[in-house]
């Protein structure tokens, strides 16, 4: 395992930038009449964004929580 020094940690903390983490949740609205068509077309757009490399995760969700956070250079989803 790589050794992380105090100096490295201090340097990285100066490079941290504001970001936002979004936690997605499913809700009962997903089972309302007609919602399947909305989810389908929304999914189609998400797959197009994924194919263009813009959206790394695709999933049908109607509710979310957003939390402010900080991240470091090079941080990304696979």
Protein Blocks (a to p, Z undefined) as FASTA:
>chain_A
ZZddfklmmmmmmmpccdddddddddfklmgghklmmmmmmmmmmmmmmmnopambdcdd
fbdcdddddddehiacZZ
